[in-house]
Amino acid sequence: MSNSMAHFGKVAVLMGGASAEREISLMSGNGVLQALCASAVDAHAFDPAKRDLVELRREGFARCFIALHGRFGEDGTVQGALELLGIPYTGSGVMASSIAIDKVMTKRVWIAEGLPTPRYRLLRRGSFTAREAIELPDALGLPMIVKPSREGSSIGVSKVKGYSEVQRALEQAGALDADILCEECIVGDEVTCPVLGSGDSARALPVIRIVAPEDNYDYQNKYFNNVTQYTVPCGLPTGEEEAIQQIALKAYRTLGCRGWGRVDAMVDARTRAPYLLEINTSPGMTSHSLVPMSARAAGLSYEALCVQLLGMASLDNPPAGATR
């Protein structure tokens, strides 16, 4: 290990895990692991679904790069365990992670702070009436979006175009989460904006515009097909990219995120106003992933990005005498 990387100590790349996004997490984690090893970091794979996190301390790991996605990795649970173990980790802390994984709670916080997000209704699996379900299009318009509140990678997401599709969409989302988010569909440009850093020093990376076939940016089109187009520079009218970056920074700071994240939004085709959809506190790092793509446009290689993120690993509650 080179002297410049020795201060990181022994590093665990947490990947895999027990969520519905395990397959993607393994892809992200292996990419990060290769990049860190190529940069002379003493990095090792660690799958929390197969090994007890207590082994991290027993085996002398000094910090963790979290490449887990979804529940039990991006939701504050692993972050809390690492806080108790006293091992610094990448990305947001316990509170920001647990809020951001919940799309409804995220929207509540953003709305309280005056940030724009599509109108929504929340239904609880097994406790809503047929009347409530059939009235959703009247309240939110068509098409509308139905999704589980606490899943990522577009898993369980439906675009409902007619009344006859409502029930199936609710069942599909409800199979994955007791909280079903029904959301106004903003028609326009789909964009995403990565953010690096913490607090006032956080900075927004270049915005990426996403053009998926038939506007269907689903699990397959995100990770396994090459038909989705990603435009960076985004090519949006003058001033719009900066407006998206500013709102992404506000959204990130409002939730208390740190380290890195990625804010997804829609730009209304008619008004050109941006609407916040969600924030990812442990974004993908696969060959198709958007944060590395945006970072490259800003002159930051995949390897350099991984090392920079590792360098920002921290704890919510560092031991006395340690720096946050």
HELIX and SHEET records of a PDB file:
HELIX    1   1 ASN A    3  ALA A    6  1                                   4    
HELIX    2   2 ARG A   22  ALA A   38  1                                  17    
HELIX    3   3 VAL A   54  ARG A   58  1                                   5    
HELIX    4   4 THR A   77  LEU A   85  1                                   9    
HELIX    5   5 VAL A   94  ALA A  100  1                                   7    
HELIX    6   6 LYS A  103  ALA A  112  1                                  10    
HELIX    7   7 ALA A  130  ILE A  134  1                                   5    
HELIX    8   8 LEU A  136  LEU A  140  1                                   5    
HELIX    9   9 TYR A  163  GLU A  165  5                                   3    
HELIX   10  10 VAL A  166  GLY A  174  1                                   9    
HELIX   11  11 GLY A  199  SER A  201  5                                   3    
HELIX   12  12 PRO A  213  ASP A  215  5                                   3    
HELIX   13  13 TYR A  219  TYR A  223  1                                   5    
HELIX   14  14 GLU A  240  THR A  254  1                                  15    
HELIX   15  15 LEU A  290  ALA A  297  1                                   8    
HELIX   16  16 TYR A  302  GLY A  311  1                                  10    
SHEET    1   A 3 ALA A  43  PHE A  46  0                                        
SHEET    2   A 3 VAL A  11  LEU A  14  1                                        
SHEET    3   A 3 ARG A  63  ILE A  66  1                                        
SHEET    1   B 4 TYR A 120  ARG A 124  0                                        
SHEET    2   B 4 ASP A 179  GLU A 184 -1                                        
SHEET    3   B 4 MET A 144  PRO A 148 -1                                        
SHEET    4   B 4 SER A 158  VAL A 160 -1                                        
SHEET    1   C 4 ARG A 203  ALA A 204  0                                        
SHEET    2   C 4 GLY A 188  LEU A 196 -1                                        
SHEET    3   C 4 ILE A 208  VAL A 211 -1                                        
SHEET    4   C 4 GLN A 229  THR A 231 -1                                        
SHEET    1   D 4 ARG A 203  ALA A 204  0                                        
SHEET    2   D 4 GLY A 188  LEU A 196 -1                                        
SHEET    3   D 4 TRP A 260  ASP A 268 -1                                        
SHEET    4   D 4 PRO A 274  ASN A 280 -1                                        
END                                                                             
